[in-house]
């Protein structure tokens, strides 16, 4: 029986190619939290030191929570890191795509040094970004800089959702991170919508307005 070969780990090739084109400071950028029904969208920008790249970097979704925590600590110790968010209000005001790009722009702007090249996870470059940049589809599994950003963004957002779960018990945010799990959907029906829910997202919107529909 044939087995699938393991996926190649992220590497430094995209960064190296940018260096060969003249770039000196390269940041990897990723966001987490586009899909959940509650909580902010969080982005991170990371500038790795090529001589001190933590071992085992990968797409944050491919790592255990314990491994992410270890790598997060190492990334903060060895790299330049900036984390930023777009709020639930901003998500509802714009849309989740634009809000995720706003978070990315803020993360890049918050770096202690200005990068001259940015590798961005996805297929779009935020419209407010004026630095030379490259969109990399599935970048968190290709570029170590982007995978580092995905790890710190996810660990940060997961902690935010655990904190919010203490304030609003019953929705399971400490385990579902705001995603529309069965228990979260049930809690929405039984406990109602909190200020941290994204009202522009259909499942939340439908619950908010179902009483109006019944009375109509």
N, C-alpha and C positions, 0 to 999 in steps of 0.2 A: 504494500500500500504506500503510495507516494504521499509525502507530507510537504506542506507549503514551506518554502525557504523563509527564514525570519526576515522581517522588514529591515532594511538598512537603517542604522541609527542616524540621527542628524549629524552633520559635520560642519566644517568651517569653509567649505568650498565657495559658497556664495559670498562670504565675507572676504575670502582671499581674492576672488575675482574683482571685487570692488576696490580692494587695496591695490591690485595691479593696474586699475584704471585711475589711480591717484587718490583714492579716499584714505583718510587717516583715522577718523573716528567713526565707527559703524555701530549703529544701534539696531537691535531687534525689537519689534513691537508686536504685541498680541493682546487680545481682549478676551474676557470670559463673562458670561451672563447675558447673552443675547436672547436665549430661549426661555428663561424663567418667567413666571407670572408676577414675581415680587422681587424687590431689592434693586440695587443699582447695577449698572454695567461697569465693569472694572477693567482697566487697561494697564499694562506695564511696558516700560521701555528699559532695555538692558544693554549696557556697553560692556562687553566681556574684555578681559585682558587676555590676548592671544597666548600668553605664556602661562596663564593660570586658569584654564577652562575646566570647570568641575567635571568629573567623570560621571557618565550615566545620564547626561541630559537627554530628555526625550519629550515628546508631546505629553503634557500634564495628564491627559486622559489615559495614557498608557502606563502610568505609574501609580503605585499604591499611595494612600494618604501619608503613610509613614515615610516612604521614600521621598515624596514631595517635600515633606517638612525638613528632612535632612538636607536635600538639595537647596531648598529655599535659604536656609541658614548659610550654606556655602556660597551661594550666589551673592547674597548681601555682603558677605565678608570679602569676596574677591572681585566683584564687579561694581560698576556704577548703575544704580537702580532708581527708577522713579515710577511711582504708582499713582494713578488718578482715576476718577470716577465720573460718570454722568448719572444724575439723580433720576428717580422715578418721574419727577415732574418734567425733567428734560426729555425723558423717553416719550412721555405722553404729548409733550408740546411739539416735538419734531417727529421722529419715528425711531425705531430701535437701531436701524442702520446708521442714521446721522448721529444719534446719541453715542453709539460705539465709536464713531470717528471723532466725536468731540472728546471722549475719554482718551483716545489715542493721542490726539493733538496735545492735550493737557499733560499726558505722561511724558511725551517728548520734550515739551517746554520746561518740564520740571527737572530734567537731567542737570547734574552739576556742571557738565560741559556740553557745548553744542555739537551734536554730531554733524558730519558733512555727508553722511549717507545713511539711509534708513531702509531696513528690510521689514516689510509689513506683511503679517499673515493675512491671506485672503486674496481677492482678485480686484480690489479697489484701493486707490490711494486717497486718504481724506483730503477733501477739497481745500482745507485751510492750511495744508502742509506746503511750505515753500522750500524745504530741503530736498536735495536730490534723493529719490526714493524708488523702491522696487516692490511691487506687490508679488507675493509668493504664495500660490495656492498650496494648501496643506504645509505651510512654511514651518509649523511647529514640529513636523516630522522630518524636515530637511535641513534647517539652519539651527545651529546650537544657540545663536543669539535669540532667535524667535522662541525656541523651546524653553530657554531660560525665562523669557518674558511670560510665557504661558504658565510656567510653574509658579512664579511669584504672584501673578495676577489671580490665579485660582486659589492659592492658599490664603491670600488676603481676603478675597471675596467670601470664601467659605467661613472665615472667622467672623466677618461682618454678619453673615446670615445666622451663625450660632448666637451672636450677641442679640440680634433682632428676635430670635426665637425665645430668648429669655423674657423679652418685653411683650411678646405676643405668643404665648404658649398655645399648643393645639394644632398648629399648621405643619409641624414637622420640619421646619426650615433647617434645624440642626443636622438633619440627614438628607433632605431633598434639595437643599440650597435654593429653595424658591421655585423649583421646577414643578410642573403640574402633575405630580404623582397622584395616585388614587386617594391617599389619605389627605393630601393638600386640597384636592377638589372637594372632598367630603366636608372638610373644615370650612371651605369657602361657603358651601351651602348652609352649614349649621351655625357657624360663628360670624359669617359676613366678611366684608371687605375691609382691610386695614389701610392706614395711610401709606403703607409700603407696597401695596399692590399696584400694578400697572393697569390703569383704567382703560387704556387704549387697546389692551390685549383682549381678544374676543371672549375667552371664558370669564374674565373678570367683568367686562362690559355687560355680558349677558346676565350675570347674577345681579349687578347693580340695577339693571333696568327690567328685570323679570316681573317685579311687583307692579311696575307701571303698566306693563303689557297686560297683566291680569286685570288691573282696575279699568283699563281701556276696554 
